[in-house]
């Protein structure tokens, strides 16, 4: 079974992924994990001052994968700039 390069969890059948490479070669990552890597964790989006500056946890106490899923939902609700 393949694992997401970013969160380390197993990529299950039917989950959307994208190719990603590192020094060890080609891999796959959940699309939500890639989105999280670009935008920052859910803690960063919800309260940057608290989670990033004070606590030092941009995922707001969640796992990387859970944070990624919440970031995807945040984008669905709040939208994004087209540029």
WOSULHU-V569286 format. One record per pair of residues at least 4 apart in sequence whose ideal C-beta (glycine too) atoms are under 8 Angstrom apart, sorted by sequence separation. I is the first residue (numbers start at 1). J is the second residue. If there is no record, write none. Layout:
{{I	J} {I	J}}
This chain:
{{4	8} {11	15} {21	25} {29	33} {30	34} {31	35} {32	36} {33	37} {34	38} {35	39} {36	40} {40	44} {41	45} {42	46} {43	47} {44	48} {47	51} {48	52} {49	53} {50	54} {51	55} {52	56} {57	61} {59	63} {62	66} {63	67} {64	68} {65	69} {66	70} {67	71} {68	72} {69	73} {70	74} {71	75} {72	76} {73	77} {74	78} {75	79} {3	8} {4	9} {21	26} {22	27} {29	34} {36	41} {39	44} {40	45} {46	51} {48	53} {49	54} {50	55} {52	57} {59	64} {62	67} {75	80} {3	9} {4	10} {11	17} {20	26} {21	27} {36	42} {39	45} {51	57} {52	58} {3	10} {4	11} {19	26} {20	27} {43	50} {44	51} {51	58} {59	66} {60	67} {2	10} {3	11} {19	27} {20	28} {43	51} {44	52} {51	59} {59	67} {62	70} {1	10} {2	11} {19	28} {20	29} {43	52} {51	60} {58	67} {1	11} {18	28} {41	51} {17	28} {18	29} {17	29} {40	52} {43	55} {4	17} {17	30} {18	31} {47	60} {6	20} {16	30} {17	31} {20	34} {43	57} {44	58} {46	60} {2	17} {5	20} {15	30} {16	31} {43	58} {16	32} {18	34} {41	57} {43	59} {44	60} {5	22} {11	28} {41	58} {42	59} {43	60} {40	58} {41	59} {42	60} {43	61} {11	30} {41	60} {43	62} {42	62} {9	30} {41	62} {5	27} {7	29} {5	28} {6	29} {7	30} {41	64} {4	28} {5	29} {6	30} {43	67} {2	27} {4	29} {42	67} {2	28} {4	30} {7	33} {41	67} {45	71} {6	33} {41	68} {6	34} {36	64} {42	70} {46	74} {4	33} {42	71} {45	74} {6	36} {41	71} {6	37} {33	64} {36	67} {40	71} {33	65} {36	68} {39	71} {42	74} {32	65} {35	68} {30	65} {33	68} {36	71} {32	68} {35	71} {36	72} {39	75} {32	69} {35	72} {30	68} {32	71} {32	72} {35	75} {31	72} {7	63} {8	64} {9	65} {7	64} {6	64} {7	65} {4	65} {7	68} {6	68}}
